[in-house]
Amino acid sequence: MRTFMLMFILLASFSAVAKSNLIVITIDGLRWQEVFRGADENLIKHADFVQHPEVLKQVFWDPEPAVRRAKLMPFFWETLVKQGIAIGNRDIGSNMSAANPWLFSYPGYSEIFTGRVDESLNSNQKIPNPNISFLEYLNNQPGYGSNIAVFAGWDVFPAIFNTQRSKLYVNAGFMPAPAPLTENTKLLNALQQEIPSPWHNVRLDAFTYRFAKEYLLTEQPSVLAIAFAETDDFAHDGSYDQYLKAANRTDAFIQDLWETLQSMPKYRNNTTLLITTDHGRGSDAKQWQHHASRSAIEGYMKNLAEFPDGIVGSEHIWLAAIGPQISAKGQVTTLVEIEQQQIAATALTLLGEDPVSFNPKAANMIKQVIEK
């Protein structure tokens, strides 16, 4: 009996250690064009969008797209794509799109995390999401410790995850870290008040990442979401130079996160990163700052009335993944258009959970990510 009990304890301990972990990272409004081609030749020298084009070109430009995309996002191309998978390079027939009819942020994030399209979510207003995210579902399942968390730059995320109902911990906008505080979170709370953001409802990504990293180190959740925001806001501001620099910094944050995960026993060789975006953008100098469908412009996005047909390309998104369950496929082509709403089922499958138990109406998983 004692031998049996010892074996049971050892097996239980092994099971707890072996439990898969998942981190979902979103980079708001980062175009597939920059991810897969690097800096845009027409925008990097555009006087309306770049203050010092020659300086910017020294950092991010090369005639070869493969070289300049690696200049922009070196970790993405030197590590993530080589060891994992990337979808969304439309130049090679790798196609992925948002399925919601609006093509801006709230509907996009809801689609990512709930696994379905809700056409009633037709604004970016702070309206509590009636749909349950897979994070909320997991937070109520055995084995996840009820410490799943979301860290986001944009202050609408508490509504997107309906924190009143879900009870998820969401730190977004200019929220400070709550007590008990570590020395790092004390400092971050102070600096967040002292360093101004260019925007009234979005904080700088450095704070989002550092708060998230500290939570990872102290709470060690099995599932975490980090939503970077600067790329979208600098694009709306028409600052292509700052948009590129934000993408580059985000890539560095992801590298630091990956290296941190590999230094921790709970996460080493046992954690998957899923990285994606909430929407695309326009493809030329006139439209790259914007994103919206024709239906959105007829409604919530009336400020874009000069584009009555919508912003072409707003639906085009991308996804990348790396981790022990992800085969090193690199860039993959697609026979059919992959949809944003398939991400939730993919995430749950990677965790060994049943997407149907979460929501039988959720879209199917992305087979290219799961299959070996």
C-alpha positions as CSV (number, residue, x, y, z in Angstrom):
1,M,0.0,0.0,0.0
2,R,2.8,2.4,0.9
3,T,4.5,1.7,-2.4
4,F,1.2,2.3,-4.3
5,M,0.7,5.6,-2.4
6,L,4.2,6.7,-3.2
7,M,3.7,6.0,-6.9
8,F,0.4,7.9,-6.9
9,I,2.1,10.9,-5.3
10,L,4.9,10.8,-7.8
11,L,2.6,10.5,-10.7
12,A,0.4,13.3,-9.4
13,S,3.5,15.5,-9.0
14,F,4.7,14.7,-12.5
15,S,1.3,15.5,-13.9
16,A,1.3,18.9,-12.1
17,V,4.8,19.7,-13.5
18,A,4.0,18.5,-17.0
19,K,0.8,20.6,-17.4
20,S,1.1,22.8,-20.5
21,N,1.2,26.5,-20.3
22,L,0.0,29.1,-22.7
23,I,0.7,32.8,-23.3
24,V,-1.4,34.7,-25.9
25,I,0.2,37.9,-27.2
26,T,-1.6,40.4,-29.3
27,I,0.0,43.3,-31.2
28,D,-2.7,45.8,-32.0
29,G,-3.1,46.7,-35.6
30,L,0.3,45.5,-36.8
31,R,0.0,44.9,-40.5
32,W,0.9,41.6,-42.1
33,Q,2.9,43.7,-44.6
34,E,5.5,44.8,-42.0
35,V,5.6,41.4,-40.3
36,F,6.4,39.5,-43.6
37,R,8.0,42.3,-45.7
38,G,9.5,44.6,-43.2
39,A,9.4,48.4,-43.5
40,D,7.2,49.7,-46.3
41,E,9.3,51.3,-49.1
42,N,6.7,54.0,-49.8
43,L,6.1,54.8,-46.1
44,I,9.6,54.8,-44.7
45,K,10.5,57.8,-46.8
46,H,7.2,59.6,-46.7
47,A,7.6,63.1,-45.4
48,D,4.1,63.2,-43.8
49,F,4.7,60.1,-41.7
50,V,8.5,60.1,-40.9
51,Q,10.5,62.8,-39.3
52,H,14.0,61.7,-40.1
53,P,13.7,59.2,-43.0
54,E,17.4,58.7,-43.6
55,V,18.0,57.8,-39.9
56,L,15.0,55.4,-40.0
57,K,16.3,53.8,-43.2
58,Q,19.7,53.2,-41.6
59,V,18.0,51.1,-38.9
60,F,15.2,49.3,-40.8
61,W,15.8,49.5,-44.5
62,D,17.2,46.9,-46.9
63,P,16.3,46.3,-50.6
64,E,15.6,42.6,-49.7
65,P,12.3,42.0,-47.9
66,A,13.7,39.0,-46.0
67,V,16.5,41.1,-44.7
68,R,14.5,44.1,-43.7
69,R,11.8,42.1,-41.9
70,A,14.5,40.5,-39.8
71,K,15.8,44.0,-39.0
72,L,12.3,45.0,-37.8
73,M,11.5,41.8,-35.9
74,P,14.7,39.8,-35.4
75,F,13.4,37.4,-32.7
76,F,10.3,36.7,-34.8
77,W,12.4,35.7,-37.8
78,E,15.5,34.3,-36.3
79,T,13.9,32.2,-33.6
80,L,10.1,32.0,-33.7
81,V,9.6,31.3,-37.4
82,K,12.5,28.9,-37.5
83,Q,11.3,26.9,-34.5
84,G,7.6,27.4,-34.9
85,I,4.9,28.4,-37.4
86,A,3.7,31.6,-39.1
87,I,0.5,32.2,-41.0
88,G,-0.6,35.3,-42.9
89,N,2.0,36.0,-45.6
90,R,-0.4,36.7,-48.4
91,D,2.5,37.0,-50.8
92,I,3.0,33.2,-50.6
93,G,-0.7,32.2,-50.4
94,S,-0.8,32.1,-46.6
95,N,-4.2,33.8,-45.8
96,M,-5.8,34.6,-42.5
97,S,-8.6,37.1,-41.8
98,A,-10.8,38.5,-39.2
99,A,-14.4,37.2,-39.6
100,N,-16.3,39.9,-37.8
101,P,-18.0,42.5,-40.1
102,W,-16.5,45.6,-38.4
103,L,-12.7,45.2,-38.5
104,F,-11.7,47.2,-35.5
105,S,-10.5,46.4,-32.1
106,Y,-13.3,45.4,-29.6
107,P,-14.9,43.0,-32.1
108,G,-11.5,41.6,-33.1
109,Y,-10.4,40.9,-29.5
110,S,-13.8,39.4,-28.7
111,E,-13.4,37.1,-31.8
112,I,-9.9,36.1,-30.7
113,F,-10.9,35.1,-27.2
114,T,-14.5,33.9,-27.5
115,G,-14.0,31.9,-30.7
116,R,-17.1,33.3,-32.4
117,V,-18.4,36.4,-34.1
118,D,-20.9,38.6,-32.4
119,E,-22.2,41.2,-34.8
120,S,-23.8,43.1,-32.0
121,L,-20.4,44.2,-30.8
122,N,-20.2,47.1,-33.2
123,S,-18.3,49.7,-31.3
124,N,-15.2,50.3,-29.1
125,Q,-17.4,51.5,-26.2
126,K,-16.8,50.0,-22.8
127,I,-19.8,47.7,-22.9
128,P,-19.5,44.5,-20.9
129,N,-19.0,41.6,-23.3
130,P,-22.0,39.2,-23.1
131,N,-19.8,36.4,-24.5
132,I,-17.6,34.2,-22.4
133,S,-13.9,34.1,-23.3
134,F,-11.9,30.9,-23.2
135,L,-9.8,32.6,-20.4
136,E,-12.9,33.0,-18.3
137,Y,-13.8,29.3,-19.0
138,L,-10.4,28.1,-18.0
139,N,-10.3,30.3,-14.9
140,N,-13.2,28.1,-13.6
141,Q,-11.7,24.8,-14.5
142,P,-9.7,22.6,-12.1
143,G,-5.9,22.9,-12.3
144,Y,-5.6,26.5,-13.4
145,G,-5.4,28.1,-9.9
146,S,-7.8,30.9,-10.7
147,N,-4.8,33.1,-11.4
148,I,-5.2,33.6,-15.1
149,A,-4.6,37.2,-16.0
150,V,-4.7,39.8,-18.8
151,F,-2.3,42.7,-19.2
152,A,-3.3,45.3,-21.8
153,G,-2.4,48.8,-22.9
154,W,-5.9,49.8,-23.9
155,D,-8.4,50.6,-21.1
156,V,-11.3,48.9,-22.8
157,F,-10.1,45.4,-21.9
158,P,-12.0,45.1,-18.6
159,A,-15.2,45.4,-20.7
160,I,-13.9,43.0,-23.4
161,F,-13.4,40.3,-20.7
162,N,-16.5,41.5,-18.7
163,T,-14.6,41.5,-15.4
164,Q,-17.7,42.0,-13.3
165,R,-18.9,38.6,-14.5
166,S,-15.7,36.8,-15.3
167,K,-13.8,37.8,-12.2
168,L,-10.6,37.6,-14.3
169,Y,-7.7,39.7,-13.2
170,V,-7.3,42.4,-16.0
171,N,-4.7,45.1,-15.6
172,A,-5.3,47.6,-18.5
173,G,-5.0,51.2,-19.3
174,F,-3.4,53.1,-16.5
175,M,-4.4,50.6,-13.7
176,P,-1.7,50.2,-11.0
177,A,-0.7,46.8,-9.7
178,P,-2.7,46.0,-6.6
179,A,-1.4,45.0,-3.2
180,P,0.6,43.0,-2.1
181,L,3.3,44.9,-4.0
182,T,6.8,43.8,-4.8
183,E,9.6,46.3,-5.1
184,N,9.2,46.1,-8.9
185,T,5.5,46.8,-8.9
186,K,5.9,49.7,-6.4
187,L,8.4,51.2,-8.9
188,L,6.2,50.5,-11.9
189,N,3.1,52.1,-10.2
190,A,5.1,55.2,-9.5
191,L,6.7,55.5,-12.9
192,Q,3.4,54.9,-14.7
193,Q,2.1,58.1,-12.9
194,E,5.2,60.0,-13.7
195,I,5.9,59.2,-17.3
196,P,3.2,60.6,-19.6
197,S,1.6,58.6,-22.4
198,P,0.8,60.2,-25.7
199,W,-2.8,58.9,-25.4
200,H,-5.6,59.4,-22.9
201,N,-6.7,55.7,-22.8
202,V,-3.6,53.7,-23.7
203,R,-0.4,53.4,-21.7
204,L,3.0,52.7,-23.0
205,D,3.8,49.1,-23.8
206,A,6.8,49.0,-21.5
207,F,4.4,49.2,-18.5
208,T,2.1,46.6,-19.9
209,Y,5.0,44.2,-20.4
210,R,6.8,44.8,-17.1
211,F,3.6,44.4,-15.1
212,A,2.9,41.2,-17.0
213,K,6.4,39.9,-16.4
214,E,6.3,40.6,-12.7
215,Y,3.0,38.7,-12.5
216,L,4.5,35.8,-14.4
217,L,7.5,35.7,-12.0
218,T,5.4,35.9,-8.8
219,E,2.2,34.1,-9.6
220,Q,3.3,31.7,-12.3
221,P,-0.1,31.3,-14.0
222,S,-0.6,28.5,-16.5
223,V,-2.4,30.9,-18.9
224,L,-1.6,34.6,-19.5
225,A,-2.6,37.2,-22.1
226,I,-0.6,40.3,-23.0
227,A,-2.0,42.9,-25.3
228,F,0.4,45.4,-26.7
229,A,-1.1,48.6,-28.1
230,E,1.5,51.1,-29.3
231,T,1.6,50.0,-33.0
232,D,-2.1,50.8,-33.5
233,D,-2.0,54.2,-31.8
234,F,1.2,55.4,-33.5
235,A,-0.4,54.3,-36.8
236,H,-3.5,56.3,-36.1
237,D,-1.3,59.2,-35.3
238,G,0.4,58.9,-38.7
239,S,3.8,58.3,-37.2
240,Y,5.2,55.5,-39.3
241,D,8.6,55.9,-37.7
242,Q,7.2,55.3,-34.2
243,Y,5.0,52.5,-35.5
244,L,8.1,50.7,-36.7
245,K,10.0,51.4,-33.5
246,A,7.0,50.1,-31.5
247,A,7.0,46.8,-33.5
248,N,10.7,46.4,-32.9
249,R,10.3,47.0,-29.2
250,T,7.5,44.5,-29.0
251,D,9.7,41.9,-30.7
252,A,12.3,42.6,-28.0
253,F,9.7,42.2,-25.3
254,I,8.7,38.8,-26.7
255,Q,12.3,37.7,-26.9
256,D,12.8,38.6,-23.3
257,L,9.6,36.8,-22.3
258,W,10.7,33.7,-24.2
259,E,14.1,33.7,-22.5
260,T,12.5,34.3,-19.1
261,L,10.1,31.3,-19.7
262,Q,13.1,29.0,-20.6
263,S,14.8,30.0,-17.3
264,M,11.9,28.9,-15.1
265,P,11.3,25.2,-14.3
266,K,7.5,25.5,-14.6
267,Y,7.7,27.0,-18.1
268,R,10.9,25.6,-19.7
269,N,10.1,23.5,-22.7
270,N,6.4,23.4,-21.6
271,T,4.9,26.7,-22.8
272,T,3.4,27.8,-26.0
273,L,3.3,31.4,-27.3
274,L,0.4,32.3,-29.6
275,I,1.0,35.7,-31.2
276,T,-1.6,37.5,-33.4
277,T,-3.3,40.9,-34.1
278,D,-6.8,42.1,-33.8
279,H,-7.2,43.6,-37.3
280,G,-5.3,44.7,-40.4
281,R,-4.9,48.2,-41.9
282,G,-5.0,49.9,-45.3
283,S,-2.2,49.1,-47.7
284,D,-1.2,52.5,-49.2
285,A,-0.2,55.9,-48.0
286,K,-3.7,57.2,-47.9
287,Q,-5.2,54.3,-45.9
288,W,-2.5,52.7,-43.8
289,Q,-3.4,54.7,-40.8
290,H,-6.9,53.4,-40.7
291,H,-9.0,50.2,-40.5
292,A,-12.7,49.6,-40.8
293,S,-15.2,47.8,-42.9
294,R,-17.8,49.5,-45.1
295,S,-20.5,48.6,-42.6
296,A,-18.4,50.1,-39.8
297,I,-18.0,53.4,-41.7
298,E,-21.7,53.5,-42.2
299,G,-22.1,53.2,-38.4
300,Y,-19.6,53.6,-35.6
301,M,-16.7,54.7,-37.8
302,K,-18.5,57.7,-39.4
303,N,-15.3,59.7,-39.0
304,L,-13.9,57.7,-42.0
305,A,-16.7,58.7,-44.3
306,E,-14.1,59.7,-47.0
307,F,-13.6,56.0,-47.5
308,P,-17.2,54.9,-48.3
309,D,-16.1,51.4,-49.4
310,G,-14.1,50.7,-46.2
311,I,-10.4,50.4,-45.7
312,V,-9.3,47.7,-48.0
313,G,-7.2,45.1,-46.2
314,S,-8.5,45.7,-42.7
315,E,-9.5,42.1,-42.4
316,H,-6.1,40.7,-43.2
317,I,-4.3,39.4,-40.1
318,W,-1.6,36.9,-39.1
319,L,-0.6,34.4,-36.4
320,A,2.6,32.9,-35.2
321,A,3.2,30.2,-32.6
322,I,6.2,28.6,-30.9
323,G,6.4,25.9,-28.2
324,P,7.0,22.2,-27.6
325,Q,3.7,21.3,-29.2
326,I,4.3,23.3,-32.3
327,S,6.2,21.7,-35.2
328,A,9.0,23.8,-36.8
329,K,7.1,24.4,-40.1
330,G,8.1,28.0,-40.6
331,Q,5.8,29.8,-43.0
332,V,2.9,27.7,-44.2
333,T,0.5,28.2,-47.1
334,T,-3.3,27.8,-46.7
335,L,-5.8,26.1,-48.9
336,V,-8.7,28.1,-47.4
337,E,-8.8,31.3,-45.5
338,I,-8.1,30.8,-41.8
339,E,-10.3,32.9,-39.5
340,Q,-9.5,34.8,-36.4
341,Q,-12.3,33.1,-34.5
342,Q,-10.4,29.8,-34.8
343,I,-7.7,31.0,-32.3
344,A,-9.8,30.1,-29.2
345,A,-10.2,26.5,-30.1
346,T,-6.6,26.3,-31.1
347,A,-5.5,27.6,-27.7
348,L,-7.7,25.2,-25.8
349,T,-6.5,22.3,-27.8
350,L,-2.9,23.1,-27.1
351,L,-3.8,23.1,-23.4
352,G,-5.5,19.7,-23.7
353,E,-8.9,21.1,-23.2
354,D,-12.1,20.4,-25.3
355,P,-13.2,23.4,-27.3
356,V,-16.7,21.9,-27.6
357,S,-17.0,21.9,-23.8
358,F,-16.1,25.6,-23.8
359,N,-18.6,26.5,-26.5
360,P,-20.1,24.2,-29.1
361,K,-20.6,27.2,-31.4
362,A,-17.0,28.2,-31.3
363,A,-15.1,27.9,-34.6
364,N,-12.9,24.9,-35.2
365,M,-9.2,24.9,-34.4
366,I,-6.4,25.8,-36.9
367,K,-5.2,22.4,-38.0
368,Q,-1.9,23.8,-39.4
369,V,-0.9,24.9,-35.8
370,I,-1.9,21.6,-34.1
371,E,-0.9,19.0,-36.6
372,K,2.6,17.6,-36.7
